[in-house]
Amino acid sequence: MPRVPIAPTALDEEALVHQFPGLDRRALGAFYTPAPLVERTLALALAHAGEGPLAVVDPACGAGAFLAAAAQARPQAWLGGLELSPEVARACQVRVPRADIRVGDALRGGLSPLLEDLPPGHREVWVGNPPYNGTSSILKDRDAYDRLRALLPLALPPGTSLRDDFAFFLLLASHRLSTRPGVLAFITPSSLLDAFLYAPLREALLRLLTLRQVVDLGPGAFAGTQVRTCITVWTSPAEARWVQPVFSRDPHPVPLPGGEGCGGEGGAPFTPEAPEWRLAPTSPEASALDARWRSEGESLTSLVPVSLPGVKTRFDELLVDSDPRRLLARLEDFARAPLEALGEFAHAHGIPEALLPKLRALKEGPPFSVDPACVRPFFRYAGARHRGSLPPEARAFCYLDRRLIPRGDHRLRGPWDPHRGAVKLLFNVRELPLSAALLEEEGCVHDHRHARFAPLLVPQRVRDEGLDITRVTGSAEALGPLVPNLSPQGLAWAEQLGGPLATYRALVRFLNGPEVQRHWAPVYGASRVVPVSLAALQA
């Protein structure tokens, strides 16, 4: 069947969506797909679709970019879409009159009526850009979550999850296509490719479908966000399982004329491997380094056994300032201000009006008086931007009073305060860009993404028995003397490296060094904890 070239001007999804200024796009994960990316994704899917009758399904169709493109590329195809917003669904129906557009929530059973009307004998092509928002509302809907979780017949080890809407959309589509012929091509965050969080999801997808194509789009493919994205293309399991998927990088996708080709020109074949099932090639250099370091040493989080996330004040605009006197003055004004005058207080101290509900909630809580002893040094660690050490501008002060932190902060409970230590290793694990820094003065470290801080000295029982021991002891003395925060192997290494502090400094150099940054981290940084060997620290 001849294919009809797609007119790019017909697919300006961003221009269309501005008709709906009331949409909370970030809350819904609604970032609409640019025309070249629509065309590229559809072309990748159609390359595996064959020439028979097709049913094109977009389970989160938005204003209809993918369905409009499919209508031009395959004029005889049946088209179906589901959209959460009635307004946007109406625009989609006007744009693609012959499509079957329904209003509903795919993650809460909305797809079933649409799929029941799909014509029999058609090969299904699922395409789209399902929403991604970091933390899905499904997590608060027990019934809906349980139904979707049942689609993943695998355990979710600690640190893994199904947190984002796109993961649930992938499960729905893959289960549908596992029992009938078809193609799946979705645009998703590139965390799907290698993040430890989604290792079980990748394993499940590889069991259900055949992976054909991976295109890493990098950051900036969507207006208003720098999230890294990718395209993955899958076919039903009846396809040849021996076919190796192809990986390519294409930060500026262009349409493939007439839908021909699969976009794999210059790509690298690869084989996903356990236990992470990464959907990208593994370089020989990274594999060799990982194997050598694991055979000679231990993982960073074993070598440094006690590490914690930083402090969340949950209201930095009120509780953090670079000037401790200004911080105290602001808190004193807040303590004096009556409830009805909080608007004036916020305006006087530059607190955005949108945060007034938080101010009111604090004011309606337990009464408090300002205590200068609650002011603590505070360091805004920013990951790779502060690689090596924290610059002077990262220093600030925070006011730590549990009455002003509504949900409390578990890192401030118990007899031991880990922030009091004068030396801390700051690092992140299973997250890119991988980096480390050393803080050599007392102060609280703020919570930065997946960063951890490891005090140089910790109570002996905390090191040997774990952090849970702080919940059952009544005094700091009961936790034992302060000892170096290193494993037995790390303590032995410290004798050769010049002591515990020298070992921490060597860890910072190693984590920021060329072997980790150029070879190991690009491959394993999002999926594994870096292994460390004595030889690597001495290099």
SULRANOR-V595890 format. One line per field, one symbol per residue. ss: DSSP state (h for helix, s for strand, l for the rest). phi: phi as a letter, one per 40 degrees, with the letter a starting at -180 (. if undefined). psi: psi as a letter, one per 30 degrees, with the letter a starting at -180 (. if undefined). A space follows every 10 residues. Layout:
ss = ???
phi = ???
psi = ???
This chain:
ss = lllllllhhh hlhhhhhlll llllhhhhll llllhhhhhh hhhhhhllll lllsssssll llllhhhhhh hhhllllsss sssllhhhhh hhhhhlllls sssllhhhll hhhhhhllll llssssssll llllllhhhh lhhhhhhhhl llllllllll llllhhhhhh hhhhhhhlll lssssssssl hhhhlhhhhh hhhhhhhhss ssssssssll llllllllss ssssssllll llllsssssl llllllhhhl lllllllsss llllllllll lllhhhhhhh hhhhhhlssh hhhllllsll sllllhhhhs sllhhhhhhh hhhhhhllhh hhhhhhhhll llhhhhhhhh hhhlllllll lhhhsssssl llhhhhlssl lhhhsssssl lhhhlllllh hhlllllhhh lllsssssll lllllssssl lllsssllll ssssslsssh hhhhhlhhhh hlllllhhhl lssslllhhh hhhhhhhllh hhhhhhhhhh hllhhhhhhh hhhhllllll sslhhhhhl
phi = .cccdccdcc bccccccccb ccccccccgc bcccdccdcc cccccccbcg bccbbcbbca cfcgdccccc cccbdcccba abaccdcccc cccccbdccc bbcibdcbgc cdcccccccc gcccbcbibc cbagbccdcb bdcccccccc cbcbcbcdgb abcbdccccc ccccccccba cibbbbcadc cdcacddbdc ccccccccbb cbabbccgcg cbcgabccba bbbbbccccc cccccbbaba cbcbccdggc gbgcdgcbca bcbcccfcca cbcdcccccc ccccccaacd cccbcbaacc cbcgaddcbb acbccccccc ccccccccdc bcccdcccbg cddccddccc cccccccabc bdcccbdabc cbgccbcgac cdcccabbbb accbbdcgac cbcgcbbccc ccbacbabbf abccaaabbb acicbccbfb cbbbccbbdd ccccbgcccc cbbcaccccg ccbccbcdcc cccdccchhd cccccccccc ccccccccbc cdcbdcbbcc cbbcccccc
psi = kkkkkkjeff gieeeefffi ffkieeefgi jlkleeeeee eeeeeffgfa fakkjkkjfi fbggeeeeee eeeiffkkkk lkkekeeeee eeeeeieflj klkljefhgf feeeffgkkl gkkkjjlail kkgejkfffg jeeeeeeeef fjhlljlkfl lifleeeeee eeeeeeffgl kakkjkklkf feefkeegee eeeeefeelj kekkjjfalg fkkgkgkkll kkklllfflj ffkklkklki fiklljkggl lgggkglkkl jkklffhkhl lkkeeeeeee eeeeffblle feejfjllla kjfgiefegk lfjeeeeeee eeeeefklef gfeeeeefgg kkefgeeeee eeefakllkk jfffkkkkki khbffhkdlk leffkakljj jffgjegljf fgllfkjfff kfkkkkllkh kkkklllkkh lklkkljjbg llkjkeklke eeefflffff fglfleeffl lklkilleee eeeefffgle eeeeeeeeee egleeeefee efefffflkk kkleeeef.
